[in-house]
Amino acid sequence: MEINKQKITDLIEEFKQKRDSVTIKPENLTKFETVALGPEFLSYMNGKGGYYAKFLNFLIARLRPATIVELGNREAVSTVSIFDAIQSYQAEFYTIDIEQDQRFCPEHMYTDPKVHFLFGDVASYEIVKQLPRKIDLLFSDTIHYNFQIQDEFEIYQHLLADKALVAIDDIHLNDKGVFFDAIKFDKWDLTELCHMSGWGLFLFERKQPIDVATQEQNLTRSIMKVWEKKYGKVYAELSKPTFSQKLKESIKKIGFIYKAKLAVGKILKK
Ligand SMILES: C[S@@+](CC[C@H](N)C(=O)[O-])C[C@H]1O[C@@H](n2cnc3c(N)ncnc32)[C@H](O)[C@@H]1O
């Protein structure tokens, strides 16, 4: 994918002018008419609260990234808008979630060979091993905490093409801004345009080209690092003494002090 800072900036400006003319094809919106909460979610698709769905559609239609990965897709507003954009060219689209609730995806999405639905934790090896190794566009919209986006980038940096776009939803929710603020690549805070709770885009560029074997090694190391950290926290929690253990310890101490006092008393009496 041919991209640079100026091209992205120009596309953002162009989208600002054209956003209301960006539309999703009616055949891809059929589920919004029949499934519960359809009208509400269609309004998000059409720009209520921000234009992120239309922006993703526009960006993809214009840049034509060959490989797209989406992290978190329930109920699939963004997923449908990405799908709509890739219908006009050859692309591979992987979309991942723990939950099987892609209620707004039209039936023909499930049989389209360009689309790959994966179910599981985005940070798990089972998911990562099924993904392509040169992602051109990564869109992250899972849980909105700094630790989650940190973990995702720790792993997915090794899956990105040498130049890739990374879009992140809700960058101003909770402590997620910590991640976006620290990014050293060219970046755009598109909150006002795309989503009132925050929406960011950055242009990842690998400084040194890396061979496939080293990249796989780094990937494995990063997955281990993320899971060691996750389990380390759980283990530390589990290793903390429980209330009843603390109580027993205190009773033992009190008993010891009482016995010691008696012993000292006896010695002093003598
Ligand atoms: C905000 S929703 C996604 C919305 C969707 N992108 C859209 O615009 O319609 C977040 C989703 O991320 C999923 N999720 C959270 N943590 C995840 C993880 N570690 N792995 C996979 N999916 C995850 C949740 O199950 C939830 O469905």
PDBQT file of the ligand as one rigid body, heavy atoms in Angstrom, charges set to zero:
ROOT
HETATM    1  C1  LIG A 301     -16.807  -2.013  21.142  1.00  0.00    +0.000 C 
HETATM    2  S1  LIG A 301     -17.074  -3.653  20.611  1.00  0.00    +0.000 S 
HETATM    3  C2  LIG A 301     -16.633  -3.644  18.929  1.00  0.00    +0.000 C 
HETATM    4  C3  LIG A 301     -17.494  -2.745  18.100  1.00  0.00    +0.000 C 
HETATM    5  C4  LIG A 301     -17.302  -2.848  16.618  1.00  0.00    +0.000 C 
HETATM    6  N1  LIG A 301     -15.914  -2.627  16.224  1.00  0.00    +0.000 N 
HETATM    7  C5  LIG A 301     -18.181  -1.861  15.910  1.00  0.00    +0.000 C 
HETATM    8  O1  LIG A 301     -17.741  -0.758  15.569  1.00  0.00    +0.000 OA
HETATM    9  O2  LIG A 301     -19.344  -2.187  15.690  1.00  0.00    +0.000 OA
HETATM   10  C6  LIG A 301     -15.743  -4.462  21.406  1.00  0.00    +0.000 C 
HETATM   11  C7  LIG A 301     -15.660  -5.940  21.170  1.00  0.00    +0.000 C 
HETATM   12  O3  LIG A 301     -14.357  -6.369  21.481  1.00  0.00    +0.000 OA
HETATM   13  C8  LIG A 301     -14.428  -7.701  21.947  1.00  0.00    +0.000 C 
HETATM   14  N2  LIG A 301     -13.206  -7.999  22.711  1.00  0.00    +0.000 N 
HETATM   15  C9  LIG A 301     -12.799  -7.442  23.884  1.00  0.00    +0.000 A 
HETATM   16  N3  LIG A 301     -11.614  -7.957  24.263  1.00  0.00    +0.000 NA
HETATM   17  C10 LIG A 301     -11.274  -8.882  23.330  1.00  0.00    +0.000 A 
HETATM   18  C11 LIG A 301     -10.175  -9.748  23.171  1.00  0.00    +0.000 A 
HETATM   19  N4  LIG A 301      -9.185  -9.782  24.067  1.00  0.00    +0.000 N 
HETATM   20  N5  LIG A 301     -10.150 -10.557  22.098  1.00  0.00    +0.000 NA
HETATM   21  C12 LIG A 301     -11.163 -10.539  21.191  1.00  0.00    +0.000 A 
HETATM   22  N6  LIG A 301     -12.234  -9.718  21.276  1.00  0.00    +0.000 NA
HETATM   23  C13 LIG A 301     -12.290  -8.905  22.327  1.00  0.00    +0.000 A 
HETATM   24  C14 LIG A 301     -15.689  -7.738  22.781  1.00  0.00    +0.000 C 
HETATM   25  O4  LIG A 301     -16.167  -9.059  22.831  1.00  0.00    +0.000 OA
HETATM   26  C15 LIG A 301     -16.605  -6.788  22.018  1.00  0.00    +0.000 C 
HETATM   27  O5  LIG A 301     -17.445  -7.543  21.219  1.00  0.00    +0.000 OA
ENDROOT
TORSDOF 0
